[in-house]
Amino acid sequence: MLAERGMTLTELSERTGITMANLSILKTGKARAIRFTTLTEICDVLGATPAELFSIRPDTDA
């Protein structure tokens, strides 16, 4: 999605106020949860919906 928008993770961080560390965790799929306000901010800046950003995968730790 970032590449489609011609945006870097650094630029997304600056526009959303979300730290690079938190965005990196989300980008790599290592996040276990996301706050609604964080998701909303990312969607607003990227002009996207949550469904366009995330997919649900089965938990492999079970």
C-alpha beads as a LAMMPS data file, in Angstrom:
LAMMPS data file: protein, C-alpha beads

62 atoms
61 bonds

1 atom types
1 bond types

-500.0 500.0 xlo xhi
-500.0 500.0 ylo yhi
-500.0 500.0 zlo zhi

Masses

1 110.0

Atoms # bond

1 1 1 0.000 0.000 0.000
2 1 1 2.863 2.394 0.792
3 1 1 4.485 1.761 -2.572
4 1 1 1.161 2.265 -4.352
5 1 1 0.859 5.652 -2.653
6 1 1 4.502 6.564 -3.329
7 1 1 5.070 6.927 0.400
8 1 1 7.826 5.706 2.698
9 1 1 7.387 4.354 6.199
10 1 1 9.151 7.480 7.456
11 1 1 6.639 9.718 5.703
12 1 1 3.726 7.673 7.071
13 1 1 5.198 8.052 10.547
14 1 1 5.500 11.815 10.138
15 1 1 1.957 12.182 8.796
16 1 1 0.322 9.955 11.426
17 1 1 2.446 10.670 14.478
18 1 1 2.913 6.922 14.949
19 1 1 6.456 5.850 15.789
20 1 1 8.599 4.094 13.213
21 1 1 8.968 1.166 15.618
22 1 1 5.215 0.657 15.861
23 1 1 4.713 1.001 12.122
24 1 1 7.515 -1.467 11.475
25 1 1 5.876 -4.037 13.759
26 1 1 2.627 -3.606 11.857
27 1 1 4.336 -3.768 8.473
28 1 1 6.184 -7.001 9.254
29 1 1 3.042 -8.690 10.582
30 1 1 4.438 -9.125 14.089
31 1 1 1.719 -7.088 15.799
32 1 1 -0.765 -9.026 17.892
33 1 1 -3.237 -6.143 18.073
34 1 1 -3.793 -2.606 16.854
35 1 1 -5.645 0.259 18.505
36 1 1 -8.663 1.520 16.630
37 1 1 -7.282 5.069 16.706
38 1 1 -4.005 3.872 15.162
39 1 1 -5.834 1.984 12.435
40 1 1 -8.064 4.964 11.728
41 1 1 -5.098 7.325 11.422
42 1 1 -3.258 5.022 9.025
43 1 1 -6.380 4.519 6.909
44 1 1 -7.049 8.262 6.779
45 1 1 -3.520 9.100 5.635
46 1 1 -3.393 6.298 3.058
47 1 1 -6.959 6.798 1.853
48 1 1 -7.635 3.123 2.449
49 1 1 -9.953 0.839 4.379
50 1 1 -8.839 -1.670 7.039
51 1 1 -9.712 -4.524 4.670
52 1 1 -7.203 -3.151 2.162
53 1 1 -4.435 -3.102 4.763
54 1 1 -4.821 -6.349 6.683
55 1 1 -5.652 -9.983 6.215
56 1 1 -6.508 -12.493 8.912
57 1 1 -4.322 -15.565 9.239
58 1 1 -4.752 -18.494 11.603
59 1 1 -2.769 -18.317 14.835
60 1 1 0.201 -20.656 14.428
61 1 1 0.999 -20.700 18.173
62 1 1 -1.995 -22.878 19.007

Bonds

1 1 1 2
2 1 2 3
3 1 3 4
4 1 4 5
5 1 5 6
6 1 6 7
7 1 7 8
8 1 8 9
9 1 9 10
10 1 10 11
11 1 11 12
12 1 12 13
13 1 13 14
14 1 14 15
15 1 15 16
16 1 16 17
17 1 17 18
18 1 18 19
19 1 19 20
20 1 20 21
21 1 21 22
22 1 22 23
23 1 23 24
24 1 24 25
25 1 25 26
26 1 26 27
27 1 27 28
28 1 28 29
29 1 29 30
30 1 30 31
31 1 31 32
32 1 32 33
33 1 33 34
34 1 34 35
35 1 35 36
36 1 36 37
37 1 37 38
38 1 38 39
39 1 39 40
40 1 40 41
41 1 41 42
42 1 42 43
43 1 43 44
44 1 44 45
45 1 45 46
46 1 46 47
47 1 47 48
48 1 48 49
49 1 49 50
50 1 50 51
51 1 51 52
52 1 52 53
53 1 53 54
54 1 54 55
55 1 55 56
56 1 56 57
57 1 57 58
58 1 58 59
59 1 59 60
60 1 60 61
61 1 61 62
